[in-house]
Amino acid sequence: MSGGALRGLKVLDLSRVLAGPLCTQMLADHGAEVIKVEPPAGDETRRWGPPFVDEEQTTSAYYQGLNRNKANVVLDLKIGRAREVVLDLIADADVVVENFKAGTMERWGLGYESHLAARFPRLVYCRITGYGVDGPLGGEPGYDAVLQAHGGLMSVNGEPDGDPLRVGVPVVDITAAHQAFAGVLLALAERTVSGRGQLVDITLVDAVVSLMHPHSAAHLASGHVPVRTGAAHPTVAPYQVFRTARGGSLFVAAASDAHFAALTEVLGRPDLAGDERFLRNRDRVEHRADLLALLDPLFRARDAGELAEALRVRGVPASPVNDVAAALAAPQVRHRRMVVSDGGYRGIGVPIKLSRSAPVPPRAPVAQGADTERVLAARGYGVEDLAALRECGAFG
């Protein structure tokens, strides 16, 4: 079905940087009409390059990856008249998404609880903050890496004898974006029953804590503090990276006794599956050092790609450790349409696939303010109104 599952849904995107824009891009990918409002200086990620996708260097690859399929309006919300325009846009919206520093919308007279909920009772309002608006850290700004440290994620990432490491992607922001997307859809589903909107309250601190399985579950059950195990799994063995003679490194996830037995056969050491030290997963974890001492030279004598294929045939999950270029060129990734293009635009595809409702075709992010006059004219603003907005500085 063309148009996407969310066709007809109207979203006002007041967010910037990552979590909010990714959430609204996901809504747009599935057919929602999304209007992104940027300040005159622009979303700061427009300048987060190189690389840039235009000769003028006004749009970074970072920004392009988060803002496709959106209309773009420029308004300076520090100007009272611009905030009146935003209220007009909110009146026409089903959903508002914002990730300003906590308290900013309240200061502008646009707070959900104090103003918008009563005025727009059907509005679904998604607020994304670092720590929430109350509590000991309520109102503090949130940054992905800081939350990785605060939430314990950094403490379990890295080699056992090395320093704690930041995960190499902004995983906390990305998780918050997906939780915001899910929260908006939950609120919209509930609205079909109650007829009322509500606040979707997403925080980066909640997002990072929710990511900590199985370490959090292990700590709550045992009282032990989890430690870094590098690429190895803390409670499954062998489940880690192995170096090979050719083709780089190979990750193997022998998560069951059957997997382990098949692995030992492929490696030419089926006797290891019968060794009393390695009979069950608990035994292999307890004798991990002995196991790795035996497995390591076997891997170092093989080719990563050939060994991965041999393991795949035997049902053992394994993969060469691809770099980003190899991952995006992988046949299965392309088969799943996880790289999309439209003219000069190339981007990551839509990961949520529905059997009847296809996502909308990708459309590259437009220039800052490209749709300001069109969007406002559609909402009744005439030529004189637009001129007055320019004169008072509402457009910057």
N, C-alpha and C positions, 0 to 999 in steps of 0.2 A: 504494500500500500504506500503510495507516494505521499510526501509531506511530513512523514514522521509521526510517531506516536503522540507527540505533544503539540501537534498543530493546533493553532487557536489559542495556545497559552501565551500570555503577554508577561514578559519579565523585564524589570528595570534593574540594570547592573550598575550599582554605584561603587563597585569594588575595584581594587587594583592589585598589582603584583601577581600572586599565584593562586591561593586557595579560592578566593571569590571568582576571579576570571575563569579558572578551570571548571568550577561548578557551573557557571553560566554558559560556558562553551559546550559542556555536556548537554545542558538543556537545549541549547540552540541546535546541536547536532541531531537531536531527536525532534526537531520541528518547531520548538518554541520561538516566538518572535522576541528577540533580545535587543534591547537598546542599551548600549554602554555609554555612560556619562563619564567623560574625562575632564579634569581641570585644564585650564589653558596651558599649563606646563606639561600636560600629558601624563599618562601612566608612566611611572619612573622606569618600568622595564622596557619601554621603547628605547631607552638609551643603554640598556645592558648588553653591549656588544663591544667588539665584534664577536661573531659575524653579524652583519646587517643584510637585509634582503632588498634594499633599495640603494640607488646610487647616492641619494641625499643623506643616507645614514640616519634616517628618522625612525626606522622600524627595525628593531633587532630580531634575530631568530627567536630569542627568548619570548618576546612579546607575540610574535606571529604564532607560536605554538600554543597560545592560550586564548586567542581572541578572534577566531574565525567565525563566520556566519552570524555576525552581529552588526547592527546599525551603530553609528557612532555620532554622539552629540557632545559638544563642548559647552560646559557651564561652569562658571566660577561660583561655587557654593558659599564662598565668603561674602558674596553680594546678596543682599536680601531679595532683590527681584529674581535672581537666579533660583533661589530656594522656592519662590512662588511657582516658578516654572516646573521645578521638580515635583511639587505637590500636584500640579496638573498631570504630570506624567504618572505619578503614583495612582492618581484617581482612575487611570485607564489601565492599570497593571493588576495582574493576579499575584505576582511575586516580586518582592524587592530583595536583592542580595547586596549586603555591604560589609566591608571589613575595615572600616575606619577604627582608629584608636578608640577604645571604650570611652564614652562620654561625648564624643564629637557630635553625633547626631542629636543628642539631647541639647547640647549647647546651641545648635542651629535651629532648635524648635522642631526637629524631625524625629524625635525619639519615638520608638514604637509604643512602649507602655504609656508614656505621658501624653502623646498626641495622636499617633496614627491609628492605634487599635480602635479607639472610639470613632474616629472620623471615617475609617475604612474597615468596617467589621469583617469583610471577606478577604482582606489582604493576608497573604502568607509572607512573613517577614523573616528573612534569614540573616542572622547576625553572626559574623565570624570574628573572634577575638583571640588574643594570645592566652589569657588566663580567665576570661569571664569578666564580669563587671563588678563582682563583689568578692568577699573573702580576703585573706591576707595579701594576695597578689592581684586582686581584682583591679583592672584598669591598666596594668602594666603592659607595655608593648610586647608582641611575640615575634620571635625570629626562629626559623626552622632549626638551625644548628643549636641555638640556645635551648630550645625545647628538647632536642635530642639529648642534651646534657642533663637537663632538669628531670626528664621523664625516665632516665635510666637506660635509654637506648644506646647511648655512646659507651656506657660502661661495659656492655656485652659485645661490642663490635671492635674487632682488632685481634692481633695475635696475643697469646697468653702472656708473653714477656715484653709486649710493647705498650705504647700509650693507647688510651681510648681513642677511637676514631669516629669521625662523622661519617654516616652513611653517605655514599657518593651521589645520591640524588636527594632532593628536598622531600623526603618521604613523609614527614609530618604534615607539611602543607598539602601534599597530594592526598594523603589519607583524609585530612579535614575537608578537602574539596569533595571527595566521594561521599563522606558522611553528610555534608551539606546537601548534595544532590539527593541522597536518599531521604534526608529529613524533609526537604521541600516536597518530594513526592508523597511521603507519609502525610504531611499536613494537607496536601491537596486531596488525598484520598479521604481523610477524615472530614474535610470540608464538604464533600459530596453528601455526607450524612448529617452533619450539624449545620451546614450553611455558614460556618464561621471560619475565619482564618485564625492563625496563631503564630507565636514566635518560635522559630527554629534556632536554638541556641547552640552554636558550635564553637568549641575552643580547641586551640592547638594542644593544650595540656591534656585534655580528654583524649584527643586523637593519639598522642604518643603513648599514653598509658594503655590505650586499647590495643596497641601494636605489640605489647611486650610478652605475648604468649610464645613459648611455654615457660619463659623465665618467671613471669609473675605467678603462674599457677604453681610452679615448683617451689617458689619461695613461700607462698601462702600455705602450702602443704607441709613443707619441711622446716621452714625457718632459716634455711641456708641462703646465703647471698650468692647469686649466680656470678660466674666469672667469664672472662673472655676465652673463647675456644678457637679463635681464628675462623677458618672455613669449615671446621668440623662441627657436627651437631653435638650438643651437650648430652643428649640421652639416646642417641642412635649411632651405631658403628657397624661397618664403615659408611660414612655419610659426609664426604668431604672432597677436596681437590687433591688430585695426584699429578705429579709431574710425569711426563712421558718422554721417550727418546726423540720423537718427531711430532710436529703438529701442535705444540704447546701443552697446556694443562687440560686435564679431564676431570669433570666433577662426576662422582658416582654416588648414587643414593641407594645403597643396599639396605632397604628399610625393613626387610623381613628375613626370616631364616631361609626361605626359598630363594630370595634374591641373592643371599650370601652364598648359598650352595652353587647357584648358577655362575656367580662371579668367579668362584674358585675354579670351576671347571673351565671357564673361558681363559683364565690365567694359567691353566695347566697345573694347578695345585688342588685337586678335589679333596685331598686328604685333610686340608685345613677345616673343611666343614664338619669333619668328624672329630677334630681335636677338642677335648673336653674344655679347653679354655675358651672356645669359640662356638659352642653348641647353640646357645641362645643369645639374644641381643644383650641381655644383662651381663652375660659372660664376656661378650666382646667389648662392651663398655668398660667392664672392670679390668680387662687385660688389653686395653686399647694400645698401649705402647708396644707390647709384644706383637700384636696383630699388625700394626703399621710397619714394624721392623721387617716382617715377612712379606707384606704386600708391596712395599715401596720399590724394591728392586724388580719385581715382576712388572709393575707399571712402567718403570724407567727403561725397560727393554722393548716397549711396544709403541706403535704409532697411534696418536690420539684419535684420529678419525676412524681408522680401521677398528680400533678397540671399541669405540663408541657404537659402531654398527654391529659388531659381534655381540655386544651386550644387549643392544636393542632387540636383536633377533631372539635372544634368550629371555627377554622380558625384564631386563635389569635397567632401571632408569639411569641414563648417563648422557652427558653432552660435553663436547669440547667447550672450553671457556672462551666464548666469542667476544671480540671487541664490538663496539657499537655498529661499525660499518658491516661486519659480518652478520650481526644479529638482524639488522634491518634488511639485508639482502637474502636472508635465509628463505628457502622455498616455502616452508610452512607459514612463515610470517607474511609473505606475499600472498599466499593462497588465502589466508584469513583476512586479506585486505587491510592490513595494519599499517600500510604505507599508502597514502592517497595523494592524488594530484589533480590540479585544475589549472591548465595553462602553465604559468610559471610558478604556481604554488605547489609545494609539496609539504605534507604534514603526516602526523601519526593518525591512523584510522580510528574508528569508533569501536571500543572494546565490548560494548553491550549490544548484542545482535538479537533481534526479534524476528520470528518466523514470518510475520505478516507486515510489520511496520518498519520499512527501511529508513535509515537515517537520511537526512537531506544531503545533497551534493555539497562538497566542501567549497567554501567561498573565502578567499584570502581576506585577512583583516583590511579594512578600508582606511583611508587617511584620516587623521584626527579631525573631527568636526565635519566629515564629509556629508553627514545626513542631518545636520542640525536644522537647517531651514526646512527640509522635507518633512522631518518628524514633527516639528512645531506647527508647520502649515496644516498638516493632517489633523492637528488638534485645535484648529481654529485660530491660529496666530496669523494675522495679516501682515502685509508689507510694512505698515506703520508700526505694528507691534514689534516686528523683528528689528526695525531700525532703532526703536526706543531701547530694546535690550542691548543692542550694540553700544549705544550711546552711554548707557549707565554702566557698562563694563561687564555685563552678565556673561558675555561670550569671551571675556578676557581681553 
